[in-house]
């Protein structure tokens, strides 16, 4: 489906299905969307500010009678896991319609200095670096457990968004495009969404001479996330706010195959930083962050190092005098990290990220050779086929917090193992299907494609081993 004026032989009249009409509704009711955003901002502010000044919950506290536990469950048990899921199902609707940081940075930029965006901010590596640093720092301060850590990490990110909004751009989401710690992750997952705002290039060109809506003057659109609308392909950068729906009679909300963006556009859109975020970020650093709390290897190694330090009469790494904003320090909860703990956590996450990322990179590089020759472009394209499994892994890791909170309330979670297996089976199959489709872009020989797919399945097995260890291997 596409929007066009039907003025020339290349034009076809638009059939306004209900999905395109939904996009038009969003365009007409922008005030309603912004009102919803401010409601979310209020709820978000309440959940990160109020628990931070309240006493930590005692042994008798429950989700239904303690605001701190309730906020913890909302943020890490429901909010973040299902925001990730929404990217796959709805594209970046969260970003354009609900995200409090997006609303605040755009609001601040409306009254800010409007400076031009500096060159350093446009560096393509920020999504990977910001994701990695935020993930590691969150583990150092136990962001999933303590409200002050939530205020520091999430509140700090929000403050950064407002400052960047005030300094740069004019009614733009500069923070969201360049510096948001989850922008890269959202961009990857949105490539799997079953619909997007599609641009009809013929209709766009036609509007230069015929205008829009029967010859009326074209009204400019403020694309807050700085997407070049005329050349917009796919859903990776689009925030799905609906402001551009119907623009130049050339943009409409349209169905598409969930494999379209990865398979058809992956070779053009993929970059080395996307590959780094998939392999070393989502399938490396994130796995390490989820792993260390369950890892027997982590405990055994820490005990061995601690014993050696004591034998050498080196005791300062065992001290627990780090401030809470650097390492977890809550003596009243019997939860205090020593300098050794902090060093071990950072080291474990970084090493896990390097090992998994490098092994996966080597396997994918070999797979590209099977379909003709090694090219970085092909490697980056293959890596995008791992997006379904990578996204599922982060969802499973975050949902582990959901389940631990439910178990603390003595709720039955026996169903969890079956759900986890189902998610892994579905996303493994999805990733394998995408990889098979990608091989078809580079070879028509079945034996070459089969060898490449076999290599890709080895990469899937490596990823699956991480979740087997966490949920089954170390659990017994």
N, C-alpha and C positions, 0 to 999 in steps of 0.2 A: 504494500500500500504506500502511496506517496501523494504528496500535495502538488498539484500543477494547475495551470490555467486552461490547458487544452487549446492553446492558440495556434500551434503548429503541428506538423505531422508527427513529431516525436513526442507530443504531449498526449496524455490520456486523462480524461476527467476523473476526479477523485471520488472514490466510493468511501463515504464517511462512515466507517464501521464504529462500533461502540468504543474501541480502544482509542481511535483518533479523536472521538468526541470527548473521551476522558481527558486527553491532552488539552483539548480546547477549553474544557471546564477549568482545568488548572490555570490556563492562561488568563481566563476571565476572572478568576477568583483568587488572584494573588494576595489580596488583603486577608482572605480567610487563612491562606497558608501561612502568612507571616504572623497572624494571631496565634495559630497553633504553635509556631516556633517559639513565641514568647511564653506560652504556657509551659512548653518543655524546658525553656531556660529557667523558669521559676522552680519547677520540680527539681531540675538538675542542681540548682543553687542550694535548695533546701537540703537535698540528700548529701551534698559534699560539705556543706558548712555546719549544719546543726550537729550531726554525729561527732564532728571533730572537736567540739567543745563539751561533749557529754562524757561521763565516766565510762570506762570500758565495761562491757557486759560481764556479769558474774556467772557463776555456775548454774544458777536457776533461770537465767534469761532464755527467752524463746523468740522465734521469728515474729510471733504475733503480739508480743508485749515489750519488745525492745527495739527502739528505732535504729540503733547501730547495726544489729543483726539484720533487721529488715532492709536497711540501706545496702548492706553487704550483699544480701541475696538479690536485691533488685539490680545492682550494678554488675556483679560478676556472675550471678546465677541466671539472670534473665536478659538484662539489657545488652551486654556485649556479645554473648553467644548468638542471640537472635538478630542483632544488628548485622553480624557477619552473614547469617543465613539470608537476611533480607537482600543483601547485595546480589546473591545468586538468583533469588526469586523475582526481585523487583528492580534490579539495577540500583543506582545510587540515590534512590528516593529518600533514604535516611539523610543523606547529605543536603539535598535540596529542600526538604520539607520539614525535617525534624531536628537536625543537628544543632545543639545550642552553641557550639563554638563557631559554626558557620554563620549563624544569625548574629552573634556578637561581633565577629570580625568585620562582617559587612556593615553592621550598624556603626561601629567605630570608624570605619573608613569613610562613611558618609559625612562625618564632621571632622575628619582628620586633616593632615597636612597635604595629602595627595601627591607625595613625592614619587618619582619614577622608581621602578623596581630595580635594585642594584644587581650587578652582574653576578656577584657571589651567590645570591639567592636563587638564581636560575640553574645552578649546578644540578645535573641529573641524578647525583648520588644521594641527595638529601632524604628521599623516601626510605632508602635502605638504611642509611646511617641513623636517622631519627627513630625508625622502628627498632633497630638493634639496641641503641642506647636506652630508649625508654623501657624496653623489655628487660634488659639487664638491671637497670636501676630499680625498676619495680620489684624485682626479686630481692634486691639488697635491702629494701625497706619494708618488705612484706605487704605490698599494696593490696593484695587480695584479702588480707586479714584485718588491717587497722585503718580507722577513718582518717587519722592524721596523715598517713601515707597516701591515702586517696586524695585528700585535699592538696597535698604537695605535688603529686604526679598529675592528676587530672586538672586540679585548680591551676597549677603552674602552666600547663598546656593552654588552658583557657585564657589566662592572663597574657601569655605570649601571643595568642591569636588576636587579642584586643590591641596589644601594643603594635603588632605588625599592621593590623588594620588601620590604626590611627596614623601610622607613619607613611604607608604606601598605598597607592591606588586610590580610586574614588568610587565608592559603592562597589568595590570588588572584594573577592575572597582570595587575597594574595596568600594568606597563611594556608588556606586549604590546598591551593594549587602546588605550593612549593615546600612547605615546612611541616604540615600536619603529619604526626608520626604514623597514622594509619592510612594516609592518602594512597600510598603505593599498594597496600593490601586491598583496599576498597577498589582501586583501579583494576587490579587483577581479577578479583571475584566478579565484578560487574561485567566482565567480558563473557560470562556464562549466562547472563540474564536473557529471558525469552522475548524481550521487546526492547525497543530503544526509540529515540527521536531520530527519524531518518530524514536526510536531506535529499531532495530531488534537484539535481544540478540543472536539469533542463528548465524546470520551473523557475529556479533562481535566476538564471540568465534571462529568461523571458520577462521577469519582473523589472529588468532595467529599462525596457521599452514600454511595457504595458502597466507597470505599477502592480498593486495587489488589490484584491477584493473589487474587481471591476474597474480598475484604472485609478484607484485612490493612491495618494502619496504613501510611500513606504515609511512606516514609523520605526525608528531604530529600536533595537532590543538591547537591554543591559544584561549581558551574560556575565554574571558575577564570578563564576570560576574561570573566566578568561579563555573560553573555548572558541576557536575560530570557526564560527557556525557554518560558513559556506563549505569548508573543507572537513567538517566533522564526519568521522567514520567510526561507527561502533559506539559503545556505551562507556568506555573506560574513563573518559574525562568528564562526561556529562553528569551534572548533579540532578537531573530529572525534575527540575523545579517547574517546568511547563511554561516558562516565560516566552520561549521562542516558538511555541506551537502555533502553526499557521503563518509564521513570519515569511513574507514574500510569497505566500501561498506555496511554500516549498518545503516546509518542515511539518512532519506529522508523527505522532506516536504510533509505532508499527510493530507487528509481530515479526519474529525472525527465529531461525533455528538457534538453539543454545550453543551449537558448535560453530556457528558462522564466523564469529569474530576471531576465535582462536585459529581456525583452519584457514579461512580465506584472507584474513588480514594479519595473521600472526607474523608472517615473514616480513611485512612492511612496518608493523608497529613495534615489534619486539626490540629490546635493547639489552645491552650487557647488564645494565642496572636492574632491569626486570628479572633477568636470569639470576642475578645475585640475590635479589629479594626472595625469589622462589626457593632456590637451592640452599643458600646460606642463611636466609632469614626465616621463612615459614617452615622449611624442612631442616633447619639447622639450629639456629639460636632459639626459636620458639620451642622446639623439641627439648633442648637442653634446659630451658626455663621450667617446662612442665616435668621433666625427668628427675631433677636433682632431689626433690622431696621424697621420691619413692625409690631412689636408686640405692641398692645395697653396695654397689661399687663406691659411691660417694661416701657412705658411712665408713666402709672399711679403709678407704684411702685416708680419710680425715683422721681416723683413730691411729693409723700407722704414723702419719706425719706428726700428730700431737705427741705420741709416745717418743718419737725420735727427738722432738724439740725438748721434751722434759729430760731425756737422757743427756742432752747437750747443755742442759741448764739454760735454755733460751725460753723464757716464759712470757715475754711481752706479746707475742702473737696470740696468746691464750687469754689476754685481758679483755674485759667486756666494757670498756669505757668509751666506745664510739657513740656519738650522739645519734638520736633516733632518725634524724634526717639523712644520715650517712649509712648506718647499719641498724637493723631492727634492735630496739632497746626498750623492752617493756617488762621490767622486773616483776611487777605485780601480776603479770600473766605467766611468769616463769618462761619468758620468751626473749632471750638476749643473744645476740650474735657477737662472737669474738672476732678479732681481726683475722684469725685463721678461717673462721666460718665465712666471712665476707670474701676473702681471697679465694677460698675453695669454690664458693658459689660462682663468682665471676669466671674463674678458670674452667670450671666444669661446663658452664654454658658456652664459653668461647671455644673450648676444645671440641665439645659435641657439635657445635655449628661447623667448625672446620672439617671434622671427620666426615660427618654426613654430607655436607655440601660438596666436598672434594670427591668423595666416592661417587655421588650422583653425577657430578660434572664429568668424571671420567667415563662412566657408563653411557651417558648421553652422547659424549663425543664419539665413542666407539659406534654407537647406533647410527650416527650421521654418516659414518664411513660406509656402512652397509648399503646406503641408498645412492651411492655414486662416489662422493668425495667429501672430505671434511670442509665445512664452511661455517664460520661463526654465525652467519644468518640462519643456517639450518639448525645449528645447536640451540640458538635462542628460540627458534620456532618449536623445536621438540620440547624444550623446557616448559613452554606454556601448556602443553598437554598435561602437565602435573598439577595444574591449578585446582581441579576438583579435589584431588587427594590432599593437597596442601591446605586448602580451606577447611576440609573436613577435620584435619589434624588439629588445627587451632580451635575449631568448634568443640571437638572431643576434649581437648585439654582444658578449655574454660568450663565445659560442662562438668568436669571432675569436681570443681568447686561447688557447682549446683548440687551434685550428689552428696558431697561431704556435709553440706548444710542440711540436706534432707535427712541424712542418716543421724545427724546430731539431734534431730527431732523425732527419732525412732520411726521414721517412715520407711516402708518397704521399697528397696531399690534392686530387688532381684532381677527385674526386667532390664537393668542397665546393660548387662553383658550382651544380651541378644540385640539390643538397639545398637550398641557399638559395632558389633559384627556386621549388622545390616548396613550401617553407614559406610563401613570400610569396604564391604563387598560392592555396594553401589558405586562409590566414588572410584574404586580401583577399576571397575568395568568402564566407567565414564572416561577416566583418564586413558585407559587402553584404547577405547574407541576413538578418542581425539587423536591419539598417537597414530593409529592406523590411517585415519583420514589425512593426517599431516604427511605420512610417508607417500601417499598418493600424489602429493604436490611435487614430489621429486623423482619418482620412479613409477613405471607401469609394470615392472617385472615383479611377479608375486613372490619369488624366492628372496629378492632383495628386501621387499617390504616385510616379509615374514621374519627375516633375520633382524631387521631394525626393530620390529615389534618385540621380538624375543629379548633383545637387549633392554628395551624400555620396560618390559615386565620384570627384568632383574632389578631395575631401579625402583619399581613399585614394591618389590619384595624387601628391598633395603628400608624403605619408608615404613612398611608394615612391621618390620622387626622392632622398630622403635616403640610402636604402640603395643605390640605383644609384650615387650619387656615391662612397660609401664602398667598395663592393665591385667596381665596374666603372669608373666615371668617372675616379677618381683613381688607379686601379691600372695605367693604361697611359700 
